[in-house]
Amino acid sequence: MRGFSSVASRASFTNLSKQQNQHSLRPSNLKPSLNWNSIAAKKGNFRASVIDHEYFTQILARKDWYLLLNHEYKAKRVTLNHQAVVSILQNQENPLHPIRFYIWVLNICPSFAKNQSVKGVLGNVLYRKGPLLLSAEFVQDIRNSGNVITVDLLCVLIGSWGRLGLGKYCVDILEQVSYVGLGPNTRLYNAVIDALIKCNSLDLAYLKFQQMQVDNCNPDRFTYNILIHGVCKAGVVEEALRLVKQMEGVGYSPNVFTYTILVEGFCNAKRVDEAFELFGVMKSRGIVPNEATVRSLVNGVFRCMPPDKGFELLSRWLEKEAVLPNVACSSILHCLSTNILPSKAAQLLRISVDRGYVLDNSTLNIVLTCLIKGLELDATCQMLDFITARGVKVSVDIYLALADALYKAGRVEQGNGYLDQMFKDDLVSNTFYYNQVIDCFCKIKMMEKASDAFKDMLQRGVTPNVVTFNTLISGYSKVGEVNKVHELLVMLLQHGFRPDIFTFSSLIDSLCRVNRIDDALDCLTEMVEWGVAPNTVTYNTLIRALCILGDVGRSLKLLRKMQGDGIKADVFSFNALIQSFCRMNKIDEAQRLLVSMLTLDLSPNNHTYGAFIRALCNSGRFDEAKKLFFSMEANGCIPNVLTCKLYLDSIIQSGRTEEAQDVLRECRKRGMLLEPITSS
């Protein structure tokens, strides 16, 4: 494999390696000592485009965190905006730190208290990193900074406790809220009731709801919506309707959120007709459904009835409604596609485009992928032509998927036509999209086309990256064109890229395919010299190639070397050797390997069992083969068609026709289509 070494030297890769080593020898950035001067004089200040989250962590971990943040702000080294606040909150590991930062931010910019997205981010951080409990130390820390626990802050904390299942703790805190200088109010009750609903503690939520009046707290629309959501979630729709009437009785009209919750509840209770009726009620009251309302209806319908019937029901609804948000069609199309109903999806897609619905790229990709997989190619092509003629933009992924299907069907000219259209529409304009095109051709082994796309890429001045070269090298290696692999390796080095594990694995694979095993083994040595660690796939390729050539001895040595180097062998590593020993009728050696394999907690698969069954039958050990075959499922490996056919063929050849008929019947029960047995 020294041919590839000479390539490396011609490309002056040694110089590149030296440069990279020089970079690696640079001293790492030292953490500043935590004193006042070092913080004030830190080289990179807070206004830098890249936020130093580690530095914020150092400040927020100190007892004088509040003073330090104020000092930096007064020195104009801190710029507060939504993006910076969110970024700092999200990048703190200790849940106390984001709370401290949030308290300081509110003191500087009180407007952030009304920013729901910032509160949402803080709640998510507390949920992921928490729980952060309301301990005496925590309360004292806030007071030491000159601040107090506010209702806003406590609501955020209660929300995180509810998501973490700490419903009882939320109730305890509400009962002791006076200790932090607060009194019970409707907002705190709402937060606790919502937390209890999230904990599935509906009874306790109702108890707190009833206690509100005792604390002179009046339920508001939020209170009722939270409870309505809870009872709908529990499937008690009648109670939800009672709460709606009660809410109206105290002067609060249901809003769009109330109706969205009810739609979800009716669908969960499989009362779909009443869910549709709610849209009529909303219209009569001048309430416009939002996207969440529509999604709740669509997803609920598909969830509680067969997809084809759900589509019929929703289609009639669409026809009656003059104006609906785009999400109506998008949601139905998504459900049809995920339920694999391509003809229905195509029908609705045509209607949607005709009616002027604007479909997002994600929905279009899901639908068109469903059509490509499930419709006749002609019907899919007609649909794509129909929507593009009306100005609908289709992504590169869809053009490539359709072209791939056409190429596989032998319709090369038509596939070329769609790819030409893709280039005419200027969809392929950067390295990422060119890589997708090249990968498409490589997967179906149309390497001439892949090469043309690569040339076009270079002519247009689009710079290839290491992925481009690896894709082409892999493609050519699979078709056994080692010379082309060699040329591409030269180009990769000339462009200043280091070959990586994917490059070397493809090189080794290409050499193994043309039986240049010694060169492939040299390549394994060379990749280590380049600082690229071989992986399981690399070794498996070589082990399998040596076994095919009958060199089981070297293959075994390679397996031992692999394990000695700390690389974990998998079932494929052992299968190649087990199959070789079984072909050589060395069943005992194969069994020893199987024991080693089981010791490593690797489960035999159909290839493993198949090799043993064939070898045992060829040796006339039919009873052992039968026992092994019928033990497969108990050992977690369900026999596939090939294993069943192999076992059947073996026992038929031994003259055990009646036994074969029993196996055949069992296979048919499992849906395996095997040829009937005919007596000779």
Secondary structure, 3 states (H helix, E strand, C coil): CHHHHHHHHHCCHHHHHHHHHHHHCCCCCCCCCCCHHHHHCCCCCCCCCCCCHHHHHHHHCCCCHHHHHHHHHHCCCCCCCHHHHHHHHHCCCCCHHHHHHHHHHHHHCHHHHHCHHHHHHHHHHHHHHCCCCCCHHHHHHHHHCCCCCCHHHHHHHHHHHHHCCCHHHHHHHHHCHHHHCCCCCHHHHHHHHHHHHHCCCHHHHHHHHHHCHHHCCCCCHHHHHHHHHHHHHCCCHHHHHHHHHHHHHCCCCCCHHHHHHHHHHHHHCCCHHHHHHHHHHHHHCCCCCCHHHHHHHHHHHHHHCCHHHHHHHHHHHHHHCCCCCHHHHHHHHHHHHHCCCHHHHHHHHHHHHHCCCCCCHHHHHHHHHHHHHHCCHHHHHHHHHHHHHCCCCCCHHHHHHHHHHHHHCCCHHHHHHHHHHHHHCCCCCCHHHHHHHHHHHHHCCCHHHHHHHHHHHHHCCCCCCHHHHHHHHHHHHHCCCHHHHHHHHHHHHHCCCCCCHHHHHHHHHHHHHCCCHHHHHHHHHHHHHCCCCCCHHHHHHHHHHHHHCCCHHHHHHHHHHHHHCCCCCCHHHHHHHHHHHHHCCCHHHHHHHHHHHHHCCCCCCHHHHHHHHHHHHHCCCHHHHHHHHHHCHHHCCCCCHHHHHHHHHHHHHCCCHHHHHHHHHHHHHCCCCCCCCCCC
